[in-house]
Amino acid sequence: ASVTFVPIRHQQRKGLADCLLPPSPATAAMKEKKKGGESRKVIALALLASAGFYLACAGVAYWAYCAQVPENVVDAWPLTWVPGVLARGF
């Protein structure tokens, strides 16, 4: 998470400086150039990568245990295990 926050933090500092500085032709040109945002690209890529990894892990787990996985995964836990009982309740 800290690796992906570095570019975002950099843009936040630039945004704060833009708010504190008086408007000038140079700052107006920088604002026009900055549209699109690298932050959105980083966040979108991170979300897509995490969804891909999650689906890959879920697919491999299902492939490895496909015959042994019950229809409702919570049913695999014993009734004597308190977290399993709570999971069934909710």
Residue pairs with C-beta under 8 A, 6 or more apart in sequence:
4 42
4 43
4 46
7 38
7 39
7 42
8 39
8 42
8 43
11 34
11 37
11 38
11 39
14 34
18 27
18 30
18 31
21 27
62 69
69 76
70 76
74 84
74 87
74 88
77 83
77 84
77 87
78 84
79 85
